[in-house]
Amino acid sequence: MTAMERVLVVDDEPLGRRAVVRQLAAVMPQSEIREARDGFEAIELVASFAPSLVFLDVEMPELTGLDVLRQLPEPRPKVVFVTAYQEFALQAFEHDACDYLVKPFTAERFAAAVNRACAELDADRRLRALEHSLAKSGAWMTRLALRLGPRVDVIDLATVSCLVSRGHYTYVWSEGREYITELTLVHLEERLDPATFLRVHRSALVNDTMIVRIHEGPSPSVELRDGQRVPLSRRNRAAVLARLGARRR
């Protein structure tokens, strides 16, 4: 391991923390390591220390490791669970933990967990670099690199039906698939062809060629060809109607 990473070790038992810190020092000697004694301290340190990797005990009083994982803000660090109990493994992976170490574990098994977590971190960083590179090329973007689970696809923006901002991420729908990117909706809007992509809500852009109909009523929305329903703000309603009228002429 040559990359400098910030690593947080969370365990209510001092011996458990010490064992993980010792193995980390051997496998990731250049990394900065902090320790948390419980779930509350872990959440505070994630906010202030901003670790890229967290080794998290499952069984802790008051806030369990799973409770902590559910409360981590986006974008979340990579999480490796460290526990004596196997029965929580399914829940851990459902919440996107990247590995699950069951005590007692060997140095080789620990190193494999670190390698897996660091490989995911490297993949995420390469993806962000590719996203920004594609976003800067040409007058308008025509392609975008997007994550679908562990896979990265480069998609044609002509196939995108809508882009919706939620929290720190933008969700992109293309040909029935939901992708995710860390590029903001504002950043994307500046680089998308305004003759095709139209702001319909402060949190949403749509490909106007994909619009099927507008639903009026107390919660107006735009229905798209792939079945997506996107909220339509009153502020943007007139522009959407004008665009659709121009398309139909």
C-alpha beads as a LAMMPS data file, in Angstrom:
LAMMPS data file: protein, C-alpha beads

249 atoms
248 bonds

1 atom types
1 bond types

-500.0 500.0 xlo xhi
-500.0 500.0 ylo yhi
-500.0 500.0 zlo zhi

Masses

1 110.0

Atoms # bond

1 1 1 0.000 0.000 0.000
2 1 1 1.522 3.277 -1.057
3 1 1 -1.496 5.577 -1.038
4 1 1 -2.013 7.836 1.933
5 1 1 -5.465 7.103 3.317
6 1 1 -7.353 8.308 6.360
7 1 1 -8.590 5.288 8.302
8 1 1 -10.999 5.155 11.245
9 1 1 -11.110 2.116 13.567
10 1 1 -14.338 1.775 15.552
11 1 1 -14.640 -0.715 18.435
12 1 1 -15.873 -0.368 22.011
13 1 1 -13.180 -2.805 23.185
14 1 1 -9.646 -1.340 23.452
15 1 1 -8.034 -4.696 22.657
16 1 1 -10.096 -5.026 19.497
17 1 1 -9.126 -1.533 18.336
18 1 1 -5.475 -2.168 19.126
19 1 1 -5.440 -5.407 17.107
20 1 1 -6.857 -3.690 14.007
21 1 1 -4.559 -0.667 14.369
22 1 1 -1.543 -2.971 14.644
23 1 1 -2.459 -4.826 11.463
24 1 1 -3.197 -1.555 9.666
25 1 1 0.230 -0.201 10.613
26 1 1 1.779 -3.252 8.942
27 1 1 -0.355 -3.184 5.780
28 1 1 -0.891 0.591 5.366
29 1 1 2.154 2.182 7.040
30 1 1 1.670 5.593 5.404
31 1 1 -1.946 6.020 6.454
32 1 1 -3.323 8.284 9.162
33 1 1 -5.308 6.256 11.680
34 1 1 -7.853 7.471 14.255
35 1 1 -9.875 5.469 16.780
36 1 1 -13.489 5.709 17.981
37 1 1 -14.720 4.039 21.179
38 1 1 -18.414 3.860 20.242
39 1 1 -20.916 4.615 17.519
40 1 1 -21.510 8.215 18.577
41 1 1 -17.790 9.034 18.448
42 1 1 -17.565 7.241 15.101
43 1 1 -20.253 9.455 13.523
44 1 1 -18.543 12.598 14.882
45 1 1 -15.134 11.521 13.562
46 1 1 -16.490 10.619 10.134
47 1 1 -17.739 14.217 9.904
48 1 1 -14.566 15.902 11.230
49 1 1 -11.791 13.501 10.141
50 1 1 -13.362 12.458 6.788
51 1 1 -11.816 8.966 6.571
52 1 1 -11.786 7.156 3.253
53 1 1 -11.885 3.765 5.022
54 1 1 -13.626 2.641 8.238
55 1 1 -13.103 -0.614 10.145
56 1 1 -16.331 -0.964 12.095
57 1 1 -17.275 -3.327 14.915
58 1 1 -20.852 -4.628 14.748
59 1 1 -21.721 -5.331 18.386
60 1 1 -21.447 -2.064 20.331
61 1 1 -23.722 -0.661 23.060
62 1 1 -26.450 1.856 22.158
63 1 1 -25.389 2.399 18.522
64 1 1 -24.365 -0.808 16.743
65 1 1 -22.090 -0.876 13.728
66 1 1 -25.141 -1.295 11.480
67 1 1 -26.729 1.782 13.099
68 1 1 -23.564 3.744 12.365
69 1 1 -23.446 2.527 8.759
70 1 1 -27.057 3.642 8.163
71 1 1 -26.224 7.146 9.447
72 1 1 -23.029 7.789 7.491
73 1 1 -23.430 10.792 5.172
74 1 1 -22.898 10.618 1.421
75 1 1 -20.394 10.244 -0.072
76 1 1 -19.677 7.453 2.390
77 1 1 -16.267 6.011 3.219
78 1 1 -15.558 2.384 2.384
79 1 1 -16.589 0.212 5.337
80 1 1 -15.124 -3.111 6.493
81 1 1 -16.989 -4.796 9.335
82 1 1 -14.925 -6.484 12.036
83 1 1 -16.886 -8.794 14.344
84 1 1 -17.088 -12.160 16.055
85 1 1 -20.577 -12.746 14.632
86 1 1 -21.342 -14.034 11.138
87 1 1 -25.118 -13.480 11.238
88 1 1 -24.876 -9.773 10.391
89 1 1 -22.987 -10.306 7.134
90 1 1 -26.056 -10.151 4.847
91 1 1 -27.241 -6.857 6.371
92 1 1 -23.725 -5.430 6.062
93 1 1 -23.515 -6.189 2.337
94 1 1 -27.074 -4.904 1.803
95 1 1 -25.755 -1.573 3.100
96 1 1 -22.757 -1.699 0.721
97 1 1 -20.052 -2.701 3.191
98 1 1 -17.066 -3.712 1.072
99 1 1 -15.945 -6.613 3.318
100 1 1 -16.782 -8.494 6.510
101 1 1 -14.012 -9.814 8.767
102 1 1 -14.943 -12.462 11.321
103 1 1 -12.678 -12.705 14.387
104 1 1 -10.243 -14.316 14.730
105 1 1 -8.853 -13.544 11.264
106 1 1 -5.398 -14.098 9.817
107 1 1 -3.011 -11.399 8.650
108 1 1 -3.574 -12.646 5.092
109 1 1 -7.360 -12.296 5.402
110 1 1 -6.967 -8.798 6.851
111 1 1 -4.617 -7.782 4.021
112 1 1 -7.146 -9.114 1.478
113 1 1 -9.885 -6.925 3.027
114 1 1 -7.611 -3.873 2.866
115 1 1 -6.705 -4.627 -0.766
116 1 1 -10.372 -4.961 -1.688
117 1 1 -11.300 -1.686 0.008
118 1 1 -8.388 0.181 -1.579
119 1 1 -9.243 -1.253 -5.003
120 1 1 -12.790 0.122 -4.636
121 1 1 -11.404 3.514 -3.578
122 1 1 -9.086 3.567 -6.608
123 1 1 -11.963 2.611 -8.920
124 1 1 -14.139 5.404 -7.515
125 1 1 -11.345 7.953 -8.012
126 1 1 -10.713 6.819 -11.586
127 1 1 -14.431 7.034 -12.287
128 1 1 -14.611 10.615 -10.969
129 1 1 -11.591 11.574 -13.089
130 1 1 -13.178 10.003 -16.194
131 1 1 -16.500 11.731 -15.493
132 1 1 -14.786 15.125 -15.278
133 1 1 -12.674 14.403 -18.369
134 1 1 -15.736 13.507 -20.436
135 1 1 -17.591 16.520 -19.056
136 1 1 -14.873 18.875 -20.306
137 1 1 -14.598 17.459 -23.821
138 1 1 -16.452 19.163 -26.674
139 1 1 -19.006 21.978 -26.729
140 1 1 -21.748 19.754 -25.326
141 1 1 -21.311 16.396 -23.650
142 1 1 -22.396 13.436 -25.717
143 1 1 -21.178 10.665 -23.379
144 1 1 -20.977 10.140 -19.625
145 1 1 -19.155 7.560 -17.475
146 1 1 -21.582 6.174 -14.903
147 1 1 -21.498 3.508 -12.204
148 1 1 -23.930 0.583 -12.184
149 1 1 -23.031 -1.503 -9.112
150 1 1 -19.381 -2.572 -9.507
151 1 1 -19.455 -1.841 -13.260
152 1 1 -18.734 1.429 -15.070
153 1 1 -20.566 2.142 -18.328
154 1 1 -19.886 4.957 -20.798
155 1 1 -23.349 5.834 -22.079
156 1 1 -24.649 7.927 -24.962
157 1 1 -26.542 10.909 -23.531
158 1 1 -29.138 10.585 -26.291
159 1 1 -30.378 7.492 -24.411
160 1 1 -30.811 9.366 -21.104
161 1 1 -34.401 10.123 -20.114
162 1 1 -33.778 12.197 -16.976
163 1 1 -31.244 13.307 -14.361
164 1 1 -32.405 13.789 -10.769
165 1 1 -30.434 15.280 -7.885
166 1 1 -30.669 13.570 -4.480
167 1 1 -28.331 14.558 -1.680
168 1 1 -24.715 14.536 -2.858
169 1 1 -25.423 12.502 -6.003
170 1 1 -27.147 12.803 -9.355
171 1 1 -29.161 9.788 -10.520
172 1 1 -29.310 9.183 -14.266
173 1 1 -31.815 6.938 -16.058
174 1 1 -30.849 5.403 -19.385
175 1 1 -32.581 2.533 -21.190
176 1 1 -34.247 1.299 -18.015
177 1 1 -31.103 1.437 -15.865
178 1 1 -30.455 3.736 -12.920
179 1 1 -26.911 5.091 -12.730
180 1 1 -25.218 7.380 -10.225
181 1 1 -22.619 10.155 -10.533
182 1 1 -20.991 12.617 -8.152
183 1 1 -21.225 15.357 -10.792
184 1 1 -23.813 17.899 -9.641
185 1 1 -26.950 18.659 -11.596
186 1 1 -25.763 22.252 -12.106
187 1 1 -22.400 21.040 -13.446
188 1 1 -24.143 18.647 -15.839
189 1 1 -26.723 21.205 -16.996
190 1 1 -23.931 23.574 -18.054
191 1 1 -22.490 20.848 -20.299
192 1 1 -25.660 19.273 -21.718
193 1 1 -27.190 20.478 -24.979
194 1 1 -29.999 22.862 -23.920
195 1 1 -31.835 22.062 -27.160
196 1 1 -32.452 18.570 -25.723
197 1 1 -32.159 18.692 -21.936
198 1 1 -34.663 20.849 -20.132
199 1 1 -34.930 21.886 -16.480
200 1 1 -38.352 20.817 -15.166
201 1 1 -37.664 21.154 -11.440
202 1 1 -34.842 22.447 -9.254
203 1 1 -33.847 18.807 -8.741
204 1 1 -34.460 17.431 -12.242
205 1 1 -33.517 17.680 -15.916
206 1 1 -35.281 15.711 -18.645
207 1 1 -34.576 14.796 -22.239
208 1 1 -37.531 16.515 -23.924
209 1 1 -37.604 13.931 -26.714
210 1 1 -38.572 11.386 -24.039
211 1 1 -41.598 13.299 -22.664
212 1 1 -44.869 11.389 -23.104
213 1 1 -47.266 13.671 -21.226
214 1 1 -47.611 16.232 -18.461
215 1 1 -49.729 15.413 -15.423
216 1 1 -51.452 18.411 -13.900
217 1 1 -53.002 18.633 -10.442
218 1 1 -51.704 19.393 -6.942
219 1 1 -48.371 17.635 -7.675
220 1 1 -47.592 18.258 -11.375
221 1 1 -45.166 15.854 -13.024
222 1 1 -43.658 14.897 -16.362
223 1 1 -44.098 11.318 -17.559
224 1 1 -41.255 9.936 -19.680
225 1 1 -41.095 7.198 -22.278
226 1 1 -39.380 4.763 -19.895
227 1 1 -42.104 5.178 -17.264
228 1 1 -40.231 7.618 -15.031
229 1 1 -42.331 10.355 -13.416
230 1 1 -40.366 13.531 -12.621
231 1 1 -41.783 16.445 -10.588
232 1 1 -42.664 19.571 -12.578
233 1 1 -42.394 22.908 -10.778
234 1 1 -44.862 25.682 -11.496
235 1 1 -41.902 27.918 -12.276
236 1 1 -40.742 25.610 -15.102
237 1 1 -44.167 24.584 -16.410
238 1 1 -44.468 27.312 -19.059
239 1 1 -41.013 26.574 -20.513
240 1 1 -41.810 22.854 -20.725
241 1 1 -45.141 23.510 -22.477
242 1 1 -43.454 25.897 -24.913
243 1 1 -40.758 23.340 -25.726
244 1 1 -43.317 20.611 -26.318
245 1 1 -45.362 22.935 -28.526
246 1 1 -42.282 23.766 -30.593
247 1 1 -41.448 20.061 -30.954
248 1 1 -44.939 19.244 -32.233
249 1 1 -45.089 21.994 -34.839

Bonds

1 1 1 2
2 1 2 3
3 1 3 4
4 1 4 5
5 1 5 6
6 1 6 7
7 1 7 8
8 1 8 9
9 1 9 10
10 1 10 11
11 1 11 12
12 1 12 13
13 1 13 14
14 1 14 15
15 1 15 16
16 1 16 17
17 1 17 18
18 1 18 19
19 1 19 20
20 1 20 21
21 1 21 22
22 1 22 23
23 1 23 24
24 1 24 25
25 1 25 26
26 1 26 27
27 1 27 28
28 1 28 29
29 1 29 30
30 1 30 31
31 1 31 32
32 1 32 33
33 1 33 34
34 1 34 35
35 1 35 36
36 1 36 37
37 1 37 38
38 1 38 39
39 1 39 40
40 1 40 41
41 1 41 42
42 1 42 43
43 1 43 44
44 1 44 45
45 1 45 46
46 1 46 47
47 1 47 48
48 1 48 49
49 1 49 50
50 1 50 51
51 1 51 52
52 1 52 53
53 1 53 54
54 1 54 55
55 1 55 56
56 1 56 57
57 1 57 58
58 1 58 59
59 1 59 60
60 1 60 61
61 1 61 62
62 1 62 63
63 1 63 64
64 1 64 65
65 1 65 66
66 1 66 67
67 1 67 68
68 1 68 69
69 1 69 70
70 1 70 71
71 1 71 72
72 1 72 73
73 1 73 74
74 1 74 75
75 1 75 76
76 1 76 77
77 1 77 78
78 1 78 79
79 1 79 80
80 1 80 81
81 1 81 82
82 1 82 83
83 1 83 84
84 1 84 85
85 1 85 86
86 1 86 87
87 1 87 88
88 1 88 89
89 1 89 90
90 1 90 91
91 1 91 92
92 1 92 93
93 1 93 94
94 1 94 95
95 1 95 96
96 1 96 97
97 1 97 98
98 1 98 99
99 1 99 100
100 1 100 101
101 1 101 102
102 1 102 103
103 1 103 104
104 1 104 105
105 1 105 106
106 1 106 107
107 1 107 108
108 1 108 109
109 1 109 110
110 1 110 111
111 1 111 112
112 1 112 113
113 1 113 114
114 1 114 115
115 1 115 116
116 1 116 117
117 1 117 118
118 1 118 119
119 1 119 120
120 1 120 121
121 1 121 122
122 1 122 123
123 1 123 124
124 1 124 125
125 1 125 126
126 1 126 127
127 1 127 128
128 1 128 129
129 1 129 130
130 1 130 131
131 1 131 132
132 1 132 133
133 1 133 134
134 1 134 135
135 1 135 136
136 1 136 137
137 1 137 138
138 1 138 139
139 1 139 140
140 1 140 141
141 1 141 142
142 1 142 143
143 1 143 144
144 1 144 145
145 1 145 146
146 1 146 147
147 1 147 148
148 1 148 149
149 1 149 150
150 1 150 151
151 1 151 152
152 1 152 153
153 1 153 154
154 1 154 155
155 1 155 156
156 1 156 157
157 1 157 158
158 1 158 159
159 1 159 160
160 1 160 161
161 1 161 162
162 1 162 163
163 1 163 164
164 1 164 165
165 1 165 166
166 1 166 167
167 1 167 168
168 1 168 169
169 1 169 170
170 1 170 171
171 1 171 172
172 1 172 173
173 1 173 174
174 1 174 175
175 1 175 176
176 1 176 177
177 1 177 178
178 1 178 179
179 1 179 180
180 1 180 181
181 1 181 182
182 1 182 183
183 1 183 184
184 1 184 185
185 1 185 186
186 1 186 187
187 1 187 188
188 1 188 189
189 1 189 190
190 1 190 191
191 1 191 192
192 1 192 193
193 1 193 194
194 1 194 195
195 1 195 196
196 1 196 197
197 1 197 198
198 1 198 199
199 1 199 200
200 1 200 201
201 1 201 202
202 1 202 203
203 1 203 204
204 1 204 205
205 1 205 206
206 1 206 207
207 1 207 208
208 1 208 209
209 1 209 210
210 1 210 211
211 1 211 212
212 1 212 213
213 1 213 214
214 1 214 215
215 1 215 216
216 1 216 217
217 1 217 218
218 1 218 219
219 1 219 220
220 1 220 221
221 1 221 222
222 1 222 223
223 1 223 224
224 1 224 225
225 1 225 226
226 1 226 227
227 1 227 228
228 1 228 229
229 1 229 230
230 1 230 231
231 1 231 232
232 1 232 233
233 1 233 234
234 1 234 235
235 1 235 236
236 1 236 237
237 1 237 238
238 1 238 239
239 1 239 240
240 1 240 241
241 1 241 242
242 1 242 243
243 1 243 244
244 1 244 245
245 1 245 246
246 1 246 247
247 1 247 248
248 1 248 249
